[in-house]
């Protein structure tokens, strides 16, 4: 054999070394493979978040390594209990039937020859306690709890997501009896017919297969229950929601007042509260709060209490520092230093003493913050969280349900409304009294009023009344302009109506105000007020409104107030008792009421003392003025006064003050006229009379009207030709 060239010797030696290394590796692999074949495969489950190797369910050929999969989920035995949650008494029996009984006594189902429920879907708004309830169920049953968040299943490699789902259910079967909890399950189970990603479809298919394999026969008689949590149940694939998979869906809605009180009592177990703490009042002050919001409220109240306590201590130290400073000043006045034959004062000036006292106070506060020594039991005993701390924390915590769709409560009170005493009393009885004293209605067996319709000429204060009601009641307020809910896409308008009522029910007591209701609920006859275009949007919106007003889902202290100046085109079904059952006419003000309105409007204006508002209100030119017209009159008088003011004299230092004089109002009458004509006034007065006689006659007359209201409005000259023609145009009788 010829010797290789000297240049190739290093390459030959390297190849020989690599060959020897490969032979050694193969020998070691065979040795470890035979040793592993003789050992029994045992899966290890550790509490906490960790990586779990793929379960080896069969022996691999010698020399091959089992692939690893990074599967992340939590395996634990929770210590939570039902007593750690408040407000779940309504759904507790359903939970026991669907989850607790199958996990603790599967032999009953085997004896009866039926399969126990395999899955339960918990759905509701964020923060209502879905995850905590799943932990409490596992804690009560003593079952192994496997938790995974849906986004953790998703992987970028093809097939890994499905493998994670399989590994999760394999682990659950090995640890049975167990509970598999998938949080935010809607993220990985969208509807397959609308999903554009193949991975999502494969995950759904794998999840369906895994759920179907949870029979007692496949799990060795030990039950495994799947619990899914979502706040979008409609987004799940329909195959998951059928019987045999998610057998039942349990809704965890926003807690009512009674449930909030129970939640607060549970949260306050470990808190140090003042002796006479009023949980009922606090629950009444927190409409729309879910469990997570109440937890934030307690934390915010605790922070406020700590700040209050330290502020009190700092103030005490400040007083002590001032006392010490005064003592130093007294001592310095009595002291002196002899230099030669003269006695010289070395006392500090008052400013220096004050500065030293402030420095000492700051030093005491810094010492308090840096204090290492803990407070004693005697110092901690009088400290507690008070009701005032919770009252101060409520404005700082915004509930989840009120983060969109809610209007700020208007700053309008009864004092801002100068008239309409009769209408105000009716509104108070229909809205304010049920909110403030619901027990009085319950004692008489009366149901809550369904809704109120304010109708009348434009500019008479219908919207202002609704704002004042919202302010006086202190309830949550949702203001809806009629056209805001209309959408060109099919089904979107109805969905918007449902969302409005859902938000209101979740945050009861709540007032929903529909302004310009005629734009949202016109007649469904296809005439002037209906859908003559043929798309049927308004008809569907009216149907949805009727369904919500009927209260099929329960009104739950939701009050509806609607306003319109076109009651003739509103669908008649909206006006029957049980829906908008209280119809209140808001008329044009009389002379005495005009005077009260002018007084209210002129409070913020610079009105001269010589102005006789009562004479202006009684002036014949003021007849037929609405509240909006009176506001325009005052504004026009102010513009006239501004136009006549000589600003050069004011800048020169003249003592004359700007103000609105009586003659400015007289001049304003030449430019401001009533916005409601005589024909309109007669039509609305006739409507009011017929309404008092019979509601049904008013509805029939409105539906039988030949001409709409816009054509019935005529000028004064046409009305003078004959009153009979005007009566024919607005045939209300």
Beta strands, then each sheet from edge to edge (+ up, - down):
strand 1: 48-52
strand 2: 71-76
strand 3: 119-123
strand 4: 144-149
strand 5: 178-183
strand 6: 224-230
strand 7: 248-251
strand 8: 337-339
strand 9: 342-344
strand 10: 451-455
strand 11: 476-481
strand 12: 510-515
strand 13: 558-564
strand 14: 582-585
sheet 1: 1+ 2- 4+ 5+ 6+ 3+ 7+
sheet 2: 8+ 9-
sheet 3: 11+ 12+ 13+ 10+ 14+
end
